[in-house]
Amino acid sequence: MLVKDLTIEELKLLIQETVAETIQSLLIDPDEGRQVKPEVKQQLLNSLHRTQAGERGISALGSCKEIGLELVMTARFARIQKSKVKSQKNKKDSSP
């Protein structure tokens, strides 16, 4: 059957079913029922305690440097900064 052969009600039902299936597939937890390894759990707890104690973690840029993405992040950061400066300049130019 082709879409052009569907009634409006049939098309609506098809769309509703498709949306419901899509939403359901997005809400499924792929890790449900899996156990966290004790060492990973301990690392997460340690990180939480350090954060609660006020210790700052590694910045996004620092993390990227550690795994070799420094150039990508530096370029992206530069674009963001440039965009912020341009936005601030536009605000100043448009103010009375």
PDB file of N, CA, C and O in Angstrom:
ATOM      1  N   MET A   1       0.840  -1.180   0.000  1.00  0.00           N
ATOM      2  CA  MET A   1       0.000   0.000   0.000  1.00  0.00           C
ATOM      3  C   MET A   1       0.886   1.245   0.000  1.00  0.00           C
ATOM      4  O   MET A   1       1.901   1.292   0.696  1.00  0.00           O
ATOM      5  N   LEU A   2       0.509   2.223  -0.761  1.00  0.00           N
ATOM      6  CA  LEU A   2       1.245   3.473  -0.852  1.00  0.00           C
ATOM      7  C   LEU A   2       0.620   4.519   0.062  1.00  0.00           C
ATOM      8  O   LEU A   2      -0.563   4.439   0.391  1.00  0.00           O
ATOM      9  N   VAL A   3       1.411   5.489   0.466  1.00  0.00           N
ATOM     10  CA  VAL A   3       0.918   6.561   1.324  1.00  0.00           C
ATOM     11  C   VAL A   3      -0.238   7.279   0.650  1.00  0.00           C
ATOM     12  O   VAL A   3      -1.195   7.670   1.317  1.00  0.00           O
ATOM     13  N   LYS A   4      -0.164   7.454  -0.639  1.00  0.00           N
ATOM     14  CA  LYS A   4      -1.233   8.171  -1.353  1.00  0.00           C
ATOM     15  C   LYS A   4      -2.563   7.433  -1.286  1.00  0.00           C
ATOM     16  O   LYS A   4      -3.616   8.031  -1.507  1.00  0.00           O
ATOM     17  N   ASP A   5      -2.523   6.135  -0.981  1.00  0.00           N
ATOM     18  CA  ASP A   5      -3.746   5.336  -0.901  1.00  0.00           C
ATOM     19  C   ASP A   5      -4.357   5.334   0.500  1.00  0.00           C
ATOM     20  O   ASP A   5      -5.455   4.810   0.687  1.00  0.00           O
ATOM     21  N   LEU A   6      -3.666   5.908   1.486  1.00  0.00           N
ATOM     22  CA  LEU A   6      -4.169   5.923   2.857  1.00  0.00           C
ATOM     23  C   LEU A   6      -5.207   7.019   3.044  1.00  0.00           C
ATOM     24  O   LEU A   6      -5.152   8.069   2.403  1.00  0.00           O
ATOM     25  N   THR A   7      -6.150   6.753   3.933  1.00  0.00           N
ATOM     26  CA  THR A   7      -7.085   7.810   4.321  1.00  0.00           C
ATOM     27  C   THR A   7      -6.352   8.727   5.302  1.00  0.00           C
ATOM     28  O   THR A   7      -5.268   8.394   5.782  1.00  0.00           O
ATOM     29  N   ILE A   8      -6.938   9.858   5.590  1.00  0.00           N
ATOM     30  CA  ILE A   8      -6.321  10.786   6.541  1.00  0.00           C
ATOM     31  C   ILE A   8      -6.190  10.121   7.906  1.00  0.00           C
ATOM     32  O   ILE A   8      -5.166  10.269   8.572  1.00  0.00           O
ATOM     33  N   GLU A   9      -7.218   9.392   8.326  1.00  0.00           N
ATOM     34  CA  GLU A   9      -7.169   8.705   9.622  1.00  0.00           C
ATOM     35  C   GLU A   9      -6.084   7.631   9.645  1.00  0.00           C
ATOM     36  O   GLU A   9      -5.377   7.490  10.643  1.00  0.00           O
ATOM     37  N   GLU A  10      -5.946   6.885   8.572  1.00  0.00           N
ATOM     38  CA  GLU A  10      -4.903   5.857   8.504  1.00  0.00           C
ATOM     39  C   GLU A  10      -3.514   6.484   8.548  1.00  0.00           C
ATOM     40  O   GLU A  10      -2.610   5.958   9.197  1.00  0.00           O
ATOM     41  N   LEU A  11      -3.346   7.613   7.855  1.00  0.00           N
ATOM     42  CA  LEU A  11      -2.058   8.305   7.857  1.00  0.00           C
ATOM     43  C   LEU A  11      -1.735   8.830   9.251  1.00  0.00           C
ATOM     44  O   LEU A  11      -0.604   8.714   9.721  1.00  0.00           O
ATOM     45  N   LYS A  12      -2.753   9.416   9.915  1.00  0.00           N
ATOM     46  CA  LYS A  12      -2.542   9.903  11.280  1.00  0.00           C
ATOM     47  C   LYS A  12      -2.127   8.758  12.206  1.00  0.00           C
ATOM     48  O   LYS A  12      -1.206   8.906  13.010  1.00  0.00           O
ATOM     49  N   LEU A  13      -2.803   7.629  12.091  1.00  0.00           N
ATOM     50  CA  LEU A  13      -2.483   6.471  12.923  1.00  0.00           C
ATOM     51  C   LEU A  13      -1.062   5.977  12.651  1.00  0.00           C
ATOM     52  O   LEU A  13      -0.331   5.637  13.581  1.00  0.00           O
ATOM     53  N   LEU A  14      -0.679   5.937  11.389  1.00  0.00           N
ATOM     54  CA  LEU A  14       0.673   5.522  11.016  1.00  0.00           C
ATOM     55  C   LEU A  14       1.718   6.462  11.616  1.00  0.00           C
ATOM     56  O   LEU A  14       2.739   6.015  12.140  1.00  0.00           O
ATOM     57  N   ILE A  15       1.456   7.750  11.536  1.00  0.00           N
ATOM     58  CA  ILE A  15       2.391   8.739  12.099  1.00  0.00           C
ATOM     59  C   ILE A  15       2.464   8.584  13.615  1.00  0.00           C
ATOM     60  O   ILE A  15       3.553   8.602  14.189  1.00  0.00           O
ATOM     61  N   GLN A  16       1.302   8.430  14.271  1.00  0.00           N
ATOM     62  CA  GLN A  16       1.282   8.265  15.725  1.00  0.00           C
ATOM     63  C   GLN A  16       2.072   7.027  16.153  1.00  0.00           C
ATOM     64  O   GLN A  16       2.843   7.083  17.111  1.00  0.00           O
ATOM     65  N   GLU A  17       1.883   5.924  15.452  1.00  0.00           N
ATOM     66  CA  GLU A  17       2.596   4.693  15.789  1.00  0.00           C
ATOM     67  C   GLU A  17       4.095   4.853  15.581  1.00  0.00           C
ATOM     68  O   GLU A  17       4.897   4.364  16.377  1.00  0.00           O
ATOM     69  N   THR A  18       4.466   5.536  14.512  1.00  0.00           N
ATOM     70  CA  THR A  18       5.883   5.751  14.223  1.00  0.00           C
ATOM     71  C   THR A  18       6.527   6.625  15.297  1.00  0.00           C
ATOM     72  O   THR A  18       7.632   6.337  15.757  1.00  0.00           O
ATOM     73  N   VAL A  19       5.840   7.686  15.692  1.00  0.00           N
ATOM     74  CA  VAL A  19       6.358   8.573  16.737  1.00  0.00           C
ATOM     75  C   VAL A  19       6.470   7.812  18.055  1.00  0.00           C
ATOM     76  O   VAL A  19       7.478   7.931  18.751  1.00  0.00           O
ATOM     77  N   ALA A  20       5.446   7.033  18.403  1.00  0.00           N
ATOM     78  CA  ALA A  20       5.475   6.264  19.652  1.00  0.00           C
ATOM     79  C   ALA A  20       6.633   5.270  19.652  1.00  0.00           C
ATOM     80  O   ALA A  20       7.328   5.132  20.659  1.00  0.00           O
ATOM     81  N   GLU A  21       6.845   4.582  18.545  1.00  0.00           N
ATOM     82  CA  GLU A  21       7.956   3.629  18.450  1.00  0.00           C
ATOM     83  C   GLU A  21       9.302   4.331  18.585  1.00  0.00           C
ATOM     84  O   GLU A  21      10.212   3.822  19.239  1.00  0.00           O
ATOM     85  N   THR A  22       9.425   5.501  17.963  1.00  0.00           N
ATOM     86  CA  THR A  22      10.674   6.260  18.022  1.00  0.00           C
ATOM     87  C   THR A  22      10.963   6.722  19.447  1.00  0.00           C
ATOM     88  O   THR A  22      12.084   6.589  19.939  1.00  0.00           O
ATOM     89  N   ILE A  23       9.948   7.260  20.097  1.00  0.00           N
ATOM     90  CA  ILE A  23      10.124   7.717  21.482  1.00  0.00           C
ATOM     91  C   ILE A  23      10.486   6.540  22.377  1.00  0.00           C
ATOM     92  O   ILE A  23      11.382   6.651  23.214  1.00  0.00           O
ATOM     93  N   GLN A  24       9.804   5.425  22.209  1.00  0.00           N
ATOM     94  CA  GLN A  24      10.087   4.234  23.020  1.00  0.00           C
ATOM     95  C   GLN A  24      11.528   3.780  22.838  1.00  0.00           C
ATOM     96  O   GLN A  24      12.196   3.409  23.803  1.00  0.00           O
ATOM     97  N   SER A  25      12.006   3.811  21.592  1.00  0.00           N
ATOM     98  CA  SER A  25      13.383   3.366  21.334  1.00  0.00           C
ATOM     99  C   SER A  25      14.406   4.309  21.962  1.00  0.00           C
ATOM    100  O   SER A  25      15.505   3.884  22.317  1.00  0.00           O
ATOM    101  N   LEU A  26      14.052   5.580  22.100  1.00  0.00           N
ATOM    102  CA  LEU A  26      14.966   6.547  22.707  1.00  0.00           C
ATOM    103  C   LEU A  26      14.987   6.438  24.232  1.00  0.00           C
ATOM    104  O   LEU A  26      15.970   6.817  24.869  1.00  0.00           O
ATOM    105  N   LEU A  27      13.917   5.926  24.809  1.00  0.00           N
ATOM    106  CA  LEU A  27      13.816   5.852  26.265  1.00  0.00           C
ATOM    107  C   LEU A  27      14.380   4.570  26.854  1.00  0.00           C
ATOM    108  O   LEU A  27      14.497   4.450  28.073  1.00  0.00           O
ATOM    109  N   ILE A  28      14.726   3.626  26.016  1.00  0.00           N
ATOM    110  CA  ILE A  28      15.281   2.371  26.503  1.00  0.00           C
ATOM    111  C   ILE A  28      16.703   2.598  27.007  1.00  0.00           C
ATOM    112  O   ILE A  28      17.523   3.209  26.322  1.00  0.00           O
ATOM    113  N   ASP A  29      16.983   2.110  28.190  1.00  0.00           N
ATOM    114  CA  ASP A  29      18.322   2.222  28.775  1.00  0.00           C
ATOM    115  C   ASP A  29      19.149   1.007  28.351  1.00  0.00           C
ATOM    116  O   ASP A  29      18.884  -0.108  28.800  1.00  0.00           O
ATOM    117  N   PRO A  30      20.145   1.213  27.492  1.00  0.00           N
ATOM    118  CA  PRO A  30      20.938   0.077  27.020  1.00  0.00           C
ATOM    119  C   PRO A  30      21.769  -0.580  28.128  1.00  0.00           C
ATOM    120  O   PRO A  30      22.240  -1.706  27.967  1.00  0.00           O
ATOM    121  N   ASP A  31      21.944   0.119  29.245  1.00  0.00           N
ATOM    122  CA  ASP A  31      22.746  -0.422  30.342  1.00  0.00           C
ATOM    123  C   ASP A  31      21.898  -1.029  31.456  1.00  0.00           C
ATOM    124  O   ASP A  31      22.424  -1.440  32.490  1.00  0.00           O
ATOM    125  N   GLU A  32      20.589  -1.085  31.241  1.00  0.00           N
ATOM    126  CA  GLU A  32      19.705  -1.616  32.270  1.00  0.00           C
ATOM    127  C   GLU A  32      20.091  -3.054  32.623  1.00  0.00           C
ATOM    128  O   GLU A  32      20.289  -3.894  31.745  1.00  0.00           O
ATOM    129  N   GLY A  33      20.190  -3.313  33.918  1.00  0.00           N
ATOM    130  CA  GLY A  33      20.520  -4.653  34.385  1.00  0.00           C
ATOM    131  C   GLY A  33      22.013  -4.945  34.439  1.00  0.00           C
ATOM    132  O   GLY A  33      22.415  -5.998  34.934  1.00  0.00           O
ATOM    133  N   ARG A  34      22.828  -4.046  33.945  1.00  0.00           N
ATOM    134  CA  ARG A  34      24.277  -4.267  33.976  1.00  0.00           C
ATOM    135  C   ARG A  34      24.835  -3.743  35.295  1.00  0.00           C
ATOM    136  O   ARG A  34      24.273  -2.832  35.902  1.00  0.00           O
ATOM    137  N   GLN A  35      25.928  -4.321  35.722  1.00  0.00           N
ATOM    138  CA  GLN A  35      26.569  -3.941  36.962  1.00  0.00           C
ATOM    139  C   GLN A  35      27.772  -3.034  36.667  1.00  0.00           C
ATOM    140  O   GLN A  35      28.490  -3.224  35.685  1.00  0.00           O
ATOM    141  N   VAL A  36      27.967  -2.051  37.541  1.00  0.00           N
ATOM    142  CA  VAL A  36      29.135  -1.181  37.444  1.00  0.00           C
ATOM    143  C   VAL A  36      30.286  -1.879  38.153  1.00  0.00           C
ATOM    144  O   VAL A  36      30.129  -2.365  39.273  1.00  0.00           O
ATOM    145  N   LYS A  37      31.434  -1.926  37.504  1.00  0.00           N
ATOM    146  CA  LYS A  37      32.601  -2.556  38.120  1.00  0.00           C
ATOM    147  C   LYS A  37      32.963  -1.790  39.389  1.00  0.00           C
ATOM    148  O   LYS A  37      32.837  -0.566  39.432  1.00  0.00           O
ATOM    149  N   PRO A  38      33.409  -2.500  40.415  1.00  0.00           N
ATOM    150  CA  PRO A  38      33.743  -1.841  41.686  1.00  0.00           C
ATOM    151  C   PRO A  38      34.757  -0.712  41.526  1.00  0.00           C
ATOM    152  O   PRO A  38      34.635   0.327  42.176  1.00  0.00           O
ATOM    153  N   GLU A  39      35.763  -0.906  40.662  1.00  0.00           N
ATOM    154  CA  GLU A  39      36.778   0.146  40.497  1.00  0.00           C
ATOM    155  C   GLU A  39      36.210   1.388  39.819  1.00  0.00           C
ATOM    156  O   GLU A  39      36.628   2.506  40.121  1.00  0.00           O
ATOM    157  N   VAL A  40      35.265   1.199  38.909  1.00  0.00           N
ATOM    158  CA  VAL A  40      34.625   2.346  38.253  1.00  0.00           C
ATOM    159  C   VAL A  40      33.740   3.075  39.260  1.00  0.00           C
ATOM    160  O   VAL A  40      33.727   4.305  39.305  1.00  0.00           O
ATOM    161  N   LYS A  41      33.003   2.315  40.065  1.00  0.00           N
ATOM    162  CA  LYS A  41      32.163   2.906  41.102  1.00  0.00           C
ATOM    163  C   LYS A  41      33.013   3.723  42.071  1.00  0.00           C
ATOM    164  O   LYS A  41      32.622   4.824  42.460  1.00  0.00           O
ATOM    165  N   GLN A  42      34.166   3.196  42.461  1.00  0.00           N
ATOM    166  CA  GLN A  42      35.037   3.909  43.388  1.00  0.00           C
ATOM    167  C   GLN A  42      35.575   5.190  42.763  1.00  0.00           C
ATOM    168  O   GLN A  42      35.661   6.219  43.434  1.00  0.00           O
ATOM    169  N   GLN A  43      35.940   5.136  41.475  1.00  0.00           N
ATOM    170  CA  GLN A  43      36.424   6.337  40.780  1.00  0.00           C
ATOM    171  C   GLN A  43      35.336   7.415  40.744  1.00  0.00           C
ATOM    172  O   GLN A  43      35.615   8.595  40.956  1.00  0.00           O
ATOM    173  N   LEU A  44      34.102   7.000  40.473  1.00  0.00           N
ATOM    174  CA  LEU A  44      32.991   7.953  40.444  1.00  0.00           C
ATOM    175  C   LEU A  44      32.746   8.556  41.822  1.00  0.00           C
ATOM    176  O   LEU A  44      32.513   9.759  41.940  1.00  0.00           O
ATOM    177  N   LEU A  45      32.798   7.733  42.856  1.00  0.00           N
ATOM    178  CA  LEU A  45      32.622   8.238  44.222  1.00  0.00           C
ATOM    179  C   LEU A  45      33.738   9.202  44.607  1.00  0.00           C
ATOM    180  O   LEU A  45      33.488  10.240  45.221  1.00  0.00           O
ATOM    181  N   ASN A  46      34.974   8.854  44.243  1.00  0.00           N
ATOM    182  CA  ASN A  46      36.109   9.742  44.532  1.00  0.00           C
ATOM    183  C   ASN A  46      35.928  11.084  43.830  1.00  0.00           C
ATOM    184  O   ASN A  46      36.174  12.139  44.416  1.00  0.00           O
ATOM    185  N   SER A  47      35.502  11.038  42.587  1.00  0.00           N
ATOM    186  CA  SER A  47      35.278  12.263  41.826  1.00  0.00           C
ATOM    187  C   SER A  47      34.183  13.108  42.470  1.00  0.00           C
ATOM    188  O   SER A  47      34.310  14.328  42.579  1.00  0.00           O
ATOM    189  N   LEU A  48      33.108  12.449  42.893  1.00  0.00           N
ATOM    190  CA  LEU A  48      32.007  13.154  43.552  1.00  0.00           C
ATOM    191  C   LEU A  48      32.482  13.820  44.845  1.00  0.00           C
ATOM    192  O   LEU A  48      32.148  14.974  45.113  1.00  0.00           O
ATOM    193  N   HIS A  49      33.258  13.092  45.641  1.00  0.00           N
ATOM    194  CA  HIS A  49      33.754  13.648  46.904  1.00  0.00           C
ATOM    195  C   HIS A  49      34.680  14.840  46.660  1.00  0.00           C
ATOM    196  O   HIS A  49      34.610  15.842  47.372  1.00  0.00           O
ATOM    197  N   ARG A  50      35.544  14.726  45.653  1.00  0.00           N
ATOM    198  CA  ARG A  50      36.442  15.851  45.341  1.00  0.00           C
ATOM    199  C   ARG A  50      35.635  17.079  44.908  1.00  0.00           C
ATOM    200  O   ARG A  50      35.951  18.203  45.298  1.00  0.00           O
ATOM    201  N   THR A  51      34.606  16.863  44.109  1.00  0.00           N
ATOM    202  CA  THR A  51      33.770  17.970  43.649  1.00  0.00           C
ATOM    203  C   THR A  51      33.027  18.604  44.824  1.00  0.00           C
ATOM    204  O   THR A  51      32.942  19.828  44.928  1.00  0.00           O
ATOM    205  N   GLN A  52      32.490  17.759  45.706  1.00  0.00           N
ATOM    206  CA  GLN A  52      31.784  18.269  46.886  1.00  0.00           C
ATOM    207  C   GLN A  52      32.709  19.036  47.813  1.00  0.00           C
ATOM    208  O   GLN A  52      32.262  19.930  48.532  1.00  0.00           O
ATOM    209  N   ALA A  53      33.994  18.699  47.804  1.00  0.00           N
ATOM    210  CA  ALA A  53      34.970  19.390  48.637  1.00  0.00           C
ATOM    211  C   ALA A  53      35.454  20.683  47.989  1.00  0.00           C
ATOM    212  O   ALA A  53      36.278  21.397  48.560  1.00  0.00           O
ATOM    213  N   GLY A  54      34.941  20.983  46.791  1.00  0.00           N
ATOM    214  CA  GLY A  54      35.295  22.230  46.119  1.00  0.00           C
ATOM    215  C   GLY A  54      36.427  22.111  45.129  1.00  0.00           C
ATOM    216  O   GLY A  54      36.814  23.102  44.510  1.00  0.00           O
ATOM    217  N   GLU A  55      36.964  20.921  44.965  1.00  0.00           N
ATOM    218  CA  GLU A  55      38.059  20.747  44.010  1.00  0.00           C
ATOM    219  C   GLU A  55      37.504  20.810  42.592  1.00  0.00           C
ATOM    220  O   GLU A  55      36.475  20.213  42.276  1.00  0.00           O
ATOM    221  N   ARG A  56      38.204  21.538  41.763  1.00  0.00           N
ATOM    222  CA  ARG A  56      37.781  21.640  40.362  1.00  0.00           C
ATOM    223  C   ARG A  56      38.413  20.513  39.572  1.00  0.00           C
ATOM    224  O   ARG A  56      39.537  20.090  39.844  1.00  0.00           O
ATOM    225  N   GLY A  57      37.671  20.039  38.591  1.00  0.00           N
ATOM    226  CA  GLY A  57      38.174  18.964  37.743  1.00  0.00           C
ATOM    227  C   GLY A  57      38.993  19.520  36.591  1.00  0.00           C
ATOM    228  O   GLY A  57      39.360  20.695  36.578  1.00  0.00           O
ATOM    229  N   ILE A  58      39.265  18.678  35.652  1.00  0.00           N
ATOM    230  CA  ILE A  58      40.012  19.065  34.456  1.00  0.00           C
ATOM    231  C   ILE A  58      39.059  19.763  33.496  1.00  0.00           C
ATOM    232  O   ILE A  58      37.935  19.302  33.295  1.00  0.00           O
ATOM    233  N   SER A  59      39.491  20.856  32.911  1.00  0.00           N
ATOM    234  CA  SER A  59      38.653  21.569  31.950  1.00  0.00           C
ATOM    235  C   SER A  59      38.459  20.718  30.702  1.00  0.00           C
ATOM    236  O   SER A  59      39.198  19.761  30.471  1.00  0.00           O
ATOM    237  N   ALA A  60      37.471  21.069  29.909  1.00  0.00           N
ATOM    238  CA  ALA A  60      37.235  20.354  28.649  1.00  0.00           C
ATOM    239  C   ALA A  60      38.474  20.443  27.764  1.00  0.00           C
ATOM    240  O   ALA A  60      38.865  19.461  27.133  1.00  0.00           O
ATOM    241  N   LEU A  61      39.085  21.615  27.721  1.00  0.00           N
ATOM    242  CA  LEU A  61      40.279  21.786  26.908  1.00  0.00           C
ATOM    243  C   LEU A  61      41.421  20.920  27.451  1.00  0.00           C
ATOM    244  O   LEU A  61      42.171  20.326  26.677  1.00  0.00           O
ATOM    245  N   GLY A  62      41.550  20.848  28.774  1.00  0.00           N
ATOM    246  CA  GLY A  62      42.584  20.008  29.373  1.00  0.00           C
ATOM    247  C   GLY A  62      42.367  18.537  29.063  1.00  0.00           C
ATOM    248  O   GLY A  62      43.319  17.807  28.786  1.00  0.00           O
ATOM    249  N   SER A  63      41.115  18.104  29.111  1.00  0.00           N
ATOM    250  CA  SER A  63      40.799  16.714  28.780  1.00  0.00           C
ATOM    251  C   SER A  63      41.151  16.411  27.333  1.00  0.00           C
ATOM    252  O   SER A  63      41.700  15.354  27.022  1.00  0.00           O
ATOM    253  N   CYS A  64      40.832  17.342  26.462  1.00  0.00           N
ATOM    254  CA  CYS A  64      41.129  17.139  25.039  1.00  0.00           C
ATOM    255  C   CYS A  64      42.628  17.056  24.798  1.00  0.00           C
ATOM    256  O   CYS A  64      43.089  16.265  23.975  1.00  0.00           O
ATOM    257  N   LYS A  65      43.381  17.867  25.511  1.00  0.00           N
ATOM    258  CA  LYS A  65      44.838  17.818  25.376  1.00  0.00           C
ATOM    259  C   LYS A  65      45.356  16.437  25.759  1.00  0.00           C
ATOM    260  O   LYS A  65      46.245  15.892  25.106  1.00  0.00           O
ATOM    261  N   GLU A  66      44.791  15.882  26.820  1.00  0.00           N
ATOM    262  CA  GLU A  66      45.237  14.573  27.301  1.00  0.00           C
ATOM    263  C   GLU A  66      45.031  13.468  26.266  1.00  0.00           C
ATOM    264  O   GLU A  66      45.809  12.515  26.212  1.00  0.00           O
ATOM    265  N   ILE A  67      43.999  13.593  25.456  1.00  0.00           N
ATOM    266  CA  ILE A  67      43.728  12.527  24.483  1.00  0.00           C
ATOM    267  C   ILE A  67      44.070  12.930  23.053  1.00  0.00           C
ATOM    268  O   ILE A  67      43.718  12.230  22.103  1.00  0.00           O
ATOM    269  N   GLY A  68      44.755  14.055  22.905  1.00  0.00           N
ATOM    270  CA  GLY A  68      45.262  14.431  21.592  1.00  0.00           C
ATOM    271  C   GLY A  68      44.304  15.209  20.717  1.00  0.00           C
ATOM    272  O   GLY A  68      44.502  15.276  19.503  1.00  0.00           O
ATOM    273  N   LEU A  69      43.278  15.795  21.294  1.00  0.00           N
ATOM    274  CA  LEU A  69      42.331  16.585  20.505  1.00  0.00           C
ATOM    275  C   LEU A  69      42.555  18.082  20.683  1.00  0.00           C
ATOM    276  O   LEU A  69      41.655  18.885  20.439  1.00  0.00           O
ATOM    277  N   GLU A  70      43.737  18.444  21.102  1.00  0.00           N
ATOM    278  CA  GLU A  70      44.024  19.834  21.435  1.00  0.00           C
ATOM    279  C   GLU A  70      43.733  20.780  20.271  1.00  0.00           C
ATOM    280  O   GLU A  70      43.108  21.822  20.465  1.00  0.00           O
ATOM    281  N   LEU A  71      44.175  20.430  19.078  1.00  0.00           N
ATOM    282  CA  LEU A  71      43.986  21.330  17.940  1.00  0.00           C
ATOM    283  C   LEU A  71      42.520  21.531  17.612  1.00  0.00           C
ATOM    284  O   LEU A  71      42.095  22.644  17.303  1.00  0.00           O
ATOM    285  N   VAL A  72      41.748  20.464  17.679  1.00  0.00           N
ATOM    286  CA  VAL A  72      40.323  20.565  17.382  1.00  0.00           C
ATOM    287  C   VAL A  72      39.641  21.471  18.399  1.00  0.00           C
ATOM    288  O   VAL A  72      38.896  22.377  18.025  1.00  0.00           O
ATOM    289  N   MET A  73      39.893  21.231  19.683  1.00  0.00           N
ATOM    290  CA  MET A  73      39.260  22.025  20.724  1.00  0.00           C
ATOM    291  C   MET A  73      39.749  23.467  20.717  1.00  0.00           C
ATOM    292  O   MET A  73      38.965  24.385  20.960  1.00  0.00           O
ATOM    293  N   THR A  74      41.028  23.678  20.443  1.00  0.00           N
ATOM    294  CA  THR A  74      41.554  25.034  20.393  1.00  0.00           C
ATOM    295  C   THR A  74      40.866  25.815  19.283  1.00  0.00           C
ATOM    296  O   THR A  74      40.493  26.972  19.478  1.00  0.00           O
ATOM    297  N   ALA A  75      40.696  25.198  18.132  1.00  0.00           N
ATOM    298  CA  ALA A  75      40.018  25.863  17.009  1.00  0.00           C
ATOM    299  C   ALA A  75      38.561  26.132  17.357  1.00  0.00           C
ATOM    300  O   ALA A  75      38.039  27.209  17.069  1.00  0.00           O
ATOM    301  N   ARG A  76      37.907  25.159  17.972  1.00  0.00           N
ATOM    302  CA  ARG A  76      36.505  25.337  18.346  1.00  0.00           C
ATOM    303  C   ARG A  76      36.377  26.431  19.402  1.00  0.00           C
ATOM    304  O   ARG A  76      35.476  27.265  19.318  1.00  0.00           O
ATOM    305  N   PHE A  77      37.264  26.437  20.391  1.00  0.00           N
ATOM    306  CA  PHE A  77      37.249  27.446  21.441  1.00  0.00           C
ATOM    307  C   PHE A  77      37.470  28.831  20.836  1.00  0.00           C
ATOM    308  O   PHE A  77      36.812  29.795  21.228  1.00  0.00           O
ATOM    309  N   ALA A  78      38.388  28.928  19.888  1.00  0.00           N
ATOM    310  CA  ALA A  78      38.664  30.216  19.236  1.00  0.00           C
ATOM    311  C   ALA A  78      37.426  30.731  18.510  1.00  0.00           C
ATOM    312  O   ALA A  78      37.129  31.925  18.556  1.00  0.00           O
ATOM    313  N   ARG A  79      36.701  29.833  17.839  1.00  0.00           N
ATOM    314  CA  ARG A  79      35.474  30.241  17.141  1.00  0.00           C
ATOM    315  C   ARG A  79      34.428  30.723  18.131  1.00  0.00           C
ATOM    316  O   ARG A  79      33.737  31.709  17.877  1.00  0.00           O
ATOM    317  N   ILE A  80      34.307  30.035  19.254  1.00  0.00           N
ATOM    318  CA  ILE A  80      33.326  30.438  20.268  1.00  0.00           C
ATOM    319  C   ILE A  80      33.679  31.807  20.817  1.00  0.00           C
ATOM    320  O   ILE A  80      32.811  32.669  20.949  1.00  0.00           O
ATOM    321  N   GLN A  81      34.956  32.012  21.138  1.00  0.00           N
ATOM    322  CA  GLN A  81      35.393  33.302  21.674  1.00  0.00           C
ATOM    323  C   GLN A  81      35.158  34.418  20.657  1.00  0.00           C
ATOM    324  O   GLN A  81      34.694  35.503  21.009  1.00  0.00           O
ATOM    325  N   LYS A  82      35.478  34.145  19.408  1.00  0.00           N
ATOM    326  CA  LYS A  82      35.289  35.132  18.346  1.00  0.00           C
ATOM    327  C   LYS A  82      33.811  35.490  18.219  1.00  0.00           C
ATOM    328  O   LYS A  82      33.461  36.654  18.024  1.00  0.00           O
ATOM    329  N   SER A  83      32.955  34.491  18.329  1.00  0.00           N
ATOM    330  CA  SER A  83      31.514  34.702  18.249  1.00  0.00           C
ATOM    331  C   SER A  83      31.024  35.545  19.416  1.00  0.00           C
ATOM    332  O   SER A  83      30.177  36.421  19.240  1.00  0.00           O
ATOM    333  N   LYS A  84      31.557  35.284  20.619  1.00  0.00           N
ATOM    334  CA  LYS A  84      31.172  36.067  21.796  1.00  0.00           C
ATOM    335  C   LYS A  84      31.574  37.529  21.637  1.00  0.00           C
ATOM    336  O   LYS A  84      30.792  38.431  21.938  1.00  0.00           O
ATOM    337  N   VAL A  85      32.795  37.760  21.164  1.00  0.00           N
ATOM    338  CA  VAL A  85      33.286  39.125  20.975  1.00  0.00           C
ATOM    339  C   VAL A  85      32.421  39.847  19.948  1.00  0.00           C
ATOM    340  O   VAL A  85      32.050  41.004  20.148  1.00  0.00           O
ATOM    341  N   LYS A  86      32.107  39.178  18.868  1.00  0.00           N
ATOM    342  CA  LYS A  86      31.274  39.766  17.817  1.00  0.00           C
ATOM    343  C   LYS A  86      29.889  40.098  18.361  1.00  0.00           C
ATOM    344  O   LYS A  86      29.340  41.157  18.059  1.00  0.00           O
ATOM    345  N   SER A  87      29.319  39.193  19.165  1.00  0.00           N
ATOM    346  CA  SER A  87      28.008  39.409  19.759  1.00  0.00           C
ATOM    347  C   SER A  87      28.018  40.619  20.693  1.00  0.00           C
ATOM    348  O   SER A  87      27.097  41.436  20.675  1.00  0.00           O
ATOM    349  N   GLN A  88      29.072  40.726  21.512  1.00  0.00           N
ATOM    350  CA  GLN A  88      29.191  41.853  22.428  1.00  0.00           C
ATOM    351  C   GLN A  88      29.347  43.158  21.661  1.00  0.00           C
ATOM    352  O   GLN A  88      28.794  44.184  22.057  1.00  0.00           O
ATOM    353  N   LYS A  89      30.095  43.124  20.569  1.00  0.00           N
ATOM    354  CA  LYS A  89      30.286  44.317  19.756  1.00  0.00           C
ATOM    355  C   LYS A  89      28.963  44.745  19.132  1.00  0.00           C
ATOM    356  O   LYS A  89      28.647  45.933  19.087  1.00  0.00           O
ATOM    357  N   ASN A  90      28.191  43.768  18.648  1.00  0.00           N
ATOM    358  CA  ASN A  90      26.894  44.077  18.050  1.00  0.00           C
ATOM    359  C   ASN A  90      25.944  44.685  19.062  1.00  0.00           C
ATOM    360  O   ASN A  90      25.169  45.579  18.724  1.00  0.00           O
ATOM    361  N   LYS A  91      25.994  44.206  20.320  1.00  0.00           N
ATOM    362  CA  LYS A  91      25.154  44.756  21.370  1.00  0.00           C
ATOM    363  C   LYS A  91      25.524  46.217  21.644  1.00  0.00           C
ATOM    364  O   LYS A  91      24.652  47.066  21.830  1.00  0.00           O
ATOM    365  N   LYS A  92      26.835  46.494  21.666  1.00  0.00           N
ATOM    366  CA  LYS A  92      27.289  47.858  21.920  1.00  0.00           C
ATOM    367  C   LYS A  92      26.894  48.780  20.777  1.00  0.00           C
ATOM    368  O   LYS A  92      26.470  49.913  21.002  1.00  0.00           O
ATOM    369  N   ASP A  93      27.034  48.290  19.548  1.00  0.00           N
ATOM    370  CA  ASP A  93      26.698  49.099  18.376  1.00  0.00           C
ATOM    371  C   ASP A  93      25.212  49.394  18.276  1.00  0.00           C
ATOM    372  O   ASP A  93      24.816  50.438  17.756  1.00  0.00           O
ATOM    373  N   SER A  94      24.376  48.468  18.777  1.00  0.00           N
ATOM    374  CA  SER A  94      22.930  48.662  18.652  1.00  0.00           C
ATOM    375  C   SER A  94      22.320  49.390  19.841  1.00  0.00           C
ATOM    376  O   SER A  94      21.152  49.773  19.792  1.00  0.00           O
ATOM    377  N   SER A  95      23.100  49.590  20.921  1.00  0.00           N
ATOM    378  CA  SER A  95      22.555  50.289  22.078  1.00  0.00           C
ATOM    379  C   SER A  95      22.534  51.799  21.817  1.00  0.00           C
ATOM    380  O   SER A  95      23.408  52.331  21.132  1.00  0.00           O
ATOM    381  N   PRO A  96      21.508  52.492  22.380  1.00  0.00           N
ATOM    382  CA  PRO A  96      21.361  53.942  22.110  1.00  0.00           C
ATOM    383  C   PRO A  96      22.415  54.789  22.724  1.00  0.00           C
ATOM    384  O   PRO A  96      22.395  56.010  22.566  1.00  0.00           O
TER     385      PRO A  96
END
